Structure formats: C-alpha cells, structure tokens
Amino acid sequence: MSGSLPEEEYAELLRKTGFVDVAVERIRTYRLTDADGRSVFGSLTDDEAKAADGRLGSAIVRAKKPVATPVEGREYELRSATPGDLEGVVGLVEACGLTSKGIASGLGDFAVITLAGVTEIAGCVGLEWGGGAAMIRSLAVRRSARKYGFGERLVRWAIERARSAGVERVVLLTETAPRFFARLGFAAVERSSLPKALLESSSVAPT
Ligand SMILES: CC(C)(COP(=O)(O)OP(=O)(O)OC[C@H]1O[C@@H](n2cnc3c(N)ncnc32)[C@H](O)[C@@H]1OP(=O)(O)O)[C@@H](O)C(=O)NCCC(=O)NCCS
C-alpha cells in the first residue's frame, strides 16, 4: 500500500497527535521525467509524471512526544527498602550490569521506586559510608521505566539522606554514566582523592 501527503499536512498531523519539534528532512527528490525516477513510480502516466516531477521525495521525519512527569504518591512511590525488596533490588542491579555485593548487609541504606500496580521494583539506589563521606551505589532504573526522571529522583534521595546524616561529601564511582551525574552537578575528581574506606567498600573493591 502506498500514499502521499503534502509535507506540511504530514507535520500538522504529527503535531495534532501530541508530537513537538517536528522536522522533515528531505533526503531525496524524485525526478519523474528521467528513467530512474520513473522506475520508482512505474504506474504513472507521462502526464502524471510531468505534473509530479520534483514534488515527490523521501524524507526523514523527526519528532518528539513529550512524556508526562509521573506524580509521586499517585503513579509512583519512593521509599526506603525493606527486607522483602532484597531479591528485587539484587535482580535489578545485576540486570543493569552492576555488582550486587554487599547489598544484603547494606539494604537499610537503600531506597526503591515502585510504580502503582506493578510488583517489580522500577528503580533503586544505595549509600555506603566511610571516611566522613557517603558514596552513592547501585543506581539502577529498569529499562522500561527510564527517562521519566526516576534516576535523578533516586540520586536526590541519596544526597538528602547523606545530608541528614550529617555528611557533606557525596561521591560515586561510575564507568557507565559520567554525563548523567555531571548533569546533576557532580564534578570529576581523581580516584585517589576518595576516602580509602570507600574505595575498599564492597561495591567497588575488586574481587
Ligand atoms: C543511569 C540511569 C539510572 C538513569 O535512569 P533514568 O531514570 O533514565 O534517569 P532520568 O530519567 O533521571 O534521566 C534521564 C536522562 O539521563 C540521560 N542518561 C541516562 N543514562 C545516561 C548515561 N549513561 N550517560 C549519559 N546520560 C544518560 C538520559 O539520556 C536522559 O536524558 P534526556 O532527559 O536528555 O533524555 C539508568 O540509565 C540506568 O539504570 N542505567 C544502567 C545502570 C547504570 O549505569 N547506573 C549508574 C551506575 S553508577
């Protein structure tokens, strides 16, 4: 099946269905008066080909659909982890390629995000303590729940918890998300400047 719409009409339909930043980038314009172009639209008569010459093309259409920000207490809940969350937290952390070492003994310093009506945990984060600093660890958000702000919300929980425990320095080690943390205000430092106790902690020490 095939069909065509004028460019602006197509963009307008996307906008009507909630897309924003609609951009149509032409990548090819068909010359219907030469053999190449005619071979693509073989069923056109000579007159139709002449009329449509230069007016048909291929394009890449880019558009964004803004996501509604989930509301805490309605669509999701962020709460301290309980013993019943252990399996879910370990599973999620491992599924995200992170170590689960030390989670069982440190679960009291973890928070989880759950979505209304969904049993599986959507996200988690933990803290470890040492040398007067707190280290964010095990930040993980289930793939299907990403880009709703849960990662940022969990980091903010960790920072607030560290502050309310009287700790002013919050650090983390990341190989996978340096730009994500930079956006939240973290600055890169030499690994050697981190408290030794944290470098030896279960989540980062080599096995
Ligand atoms: C990093 C992670 C927790 C972010 O979760 P999230 O819920 O999607 O985060 P938010 O919704 O608050 O932020 C999403 C934004 O961060 C960006 N982002 C996510 N992961 C990123 C990464 N690794 N590097 C750079 N930017 C990243 C997204 O592109 C998105 O940007 P946009 O808003 O411009 O589209 C999630 O991608 C994850 O679990 N990753 C695998 C585990 C991991 O790497 N954890 C960190 C280990 S220390």
The ligand as a Tripos MOL2 file, in Angstrom:
@<TRIPOS>MOLECULE
LIG
   48    50     1     0     0
SMALL
NO_CHARGES

@<TRIPOS>ATOM
      1 C1         21.6670    5.9300   34.6550 C.3       1 LIG1
      2 C2         20.1820    5.5680   34.9140 C.3       1 LIG1
      3 C3         19.9980    5.2220   36.3830 C.3       1 LIG1
      4 C4         19.3030    6.7760   34.5480 C.3       1 LIG1
      5 O1         17.9700    6.4600   34.8810 O.3       1 LIG1
      6 P1         16.7350    7.3150   34.3180 P.3       1 LIG1
      7 O2         15.5630    7.0300   35.2030 O.co2     1 LIG1
      8 O3         16.5650    7.0820   32.8830 O.co2     1 LIG1
      9 O4         17.2750    8.8010   34.5670 O.3       1 LIG1
     10 P2         16.4540   10.1590   34.4150 P.3       1 LIG1
     11 O5         15.1260    9.8940   33.8120 O.co2     1 LIG1
     12 O6         16.5010   10.9040   35.7030 O.co2     1 LIG1
     13 O7         17.3860   10.9370   33.3960 O.3       1 LIG1
     14 C5         17.3510   10.5580   32.0620 C.3       1 LIG1
     15 C6         18.3430   11.4200   31.3030 C.3       1 LIG1
     16 O8         19.6620   10.9870   31.6130 O.3       1 LIG1
     17 C7         20.3000   10.5620   30.4380 C.3       1 LIG1
     18 N1         21.1370    9.4000   30.7250 N.ar      1 LIG1
     19 C8         20.7340    8.2200   31.2020 C.ar      1 LIG1
     20 N2         21.7780    7.3830   31.2890 N.ar      1 LIG1
     21 C9         22.8590    8.0750   30.8600 C.ar      1 LIG1
     22 C10        24.2200    7.7660   30.7080 C.ar      1 LIG1
     23 N3         24.7000    6.5620   30.9980 N.pl3     1 LIG1
     24 N4         25.0370    8.7350   30.2520 N.ar      1 LIG1
     25 C11        24.5650    9.9620   29.9310 C.ar      1 LIG1
     26 N5         23.2600   10.3080   30.0300 N.ar      1 LIG1
     27 C12        22.4280    9.3690   30.4950 C.ar      1 LIG1
     28 C13        19.1800   10.1660   29.5020 C.3       1 LIG1
     29 O9         19.6070   10.2130   28.1720 O.3       1 LIG1
     30 C14        18.1390   11.2110   29.8120 C.3       1 LIG1
     31 O10        18.4510   12.4030   29.1580 O.3       1 LIG1
     32 P3         17.2850   13.3040   28.4860 P.3       1 LIG1
     33 O11        16.4110   13.7110   29.6400 O.co2     1 LIG1
     34 O12        18.0370   14.4370   27.8850 O.co2     1 LIG1
     35 O13        16.6000   12.4150   27.5360 O.co2     1 LIG1
     36 C15        19.7260    4.3800   34.0250 C.3       1 LIG1
     37 O14        20.0330    4.6850   32.6810 O.3       1 LIG1
     38 C16        20.3520    3.0520   34.3940 C.2       1 LIG1
     39 O15        19.8470    2.3210   35.2460 O.2       1 LIG1
     40 N6         21.4750    2.7090   33.7470 N.am      1 LIG1
     41 C17        22.1640    1.4380   33.9630 C.3       1 LIG1
     42 C18        22.8550    1.3960   35.3010 C.3       1 LIG1
     43 C19        23.8710    2.5000   35.4610 C.2       1 LIG1
     44 O16        24.6410    2.8150   34.5580 O.2       1 LIG1
     45 N7         23.8630    3.0910   36.6840 N.am      1 LIG1
     46 C20        24.8180    4.0910   37.0870 C.3       1 LIG1
     47 C21        25.9380    3.3590   37.7230 C.3       1 LIG1
     48 S1         26.8720    4.3260   38.8260 S.3       1 LIG1
@<TRIPOS>BOND
     1     1     2 1
     2     2     3 1
     3     2     4 1
     4     2    36 1
     5     4     5 1
     6     5     6 1
     7     6     7 2
     8     6     8 1
     9     6     9 1
    10     9    10 1
    11    10    11 2
    12    10    12 1
    13    10    13 1
    14    13    14 1
    15    14    15 1
    16    15    16 1
    17    15    30 1
    18    16    17 1
    19    17    18 1
    20    17    28 1
    21    18    19 ar
    22    18    27 ar
    23    19    20 ar
    24    20    21 ar
    25    21    22 ar
    26    21    27 ar
    27    22    23 1
    28    22    24 ar
    29    24    25 ar
    30    25    26 ar
    31    26    27 ar
    32    28    29 1
    33    28    30 1
    34    30    31 1
    35    31    32 1
    36    32    33 2
    37    32    34 1
    38    32    35 1
    39    36    37 1
    40    36    38 1
    41    38    39 2
    42    38    40 1
    43    40    41 1
    44    41    42 1
    45    42    43 1
    46    43    44 2
    47    43    45 1
    48    45    46 1
    49    46    47 1
    50    47    48 1
@<TRIPOS>SUBSTRUCTURE
     1 LIG1         1 GROUP 0 **** ****
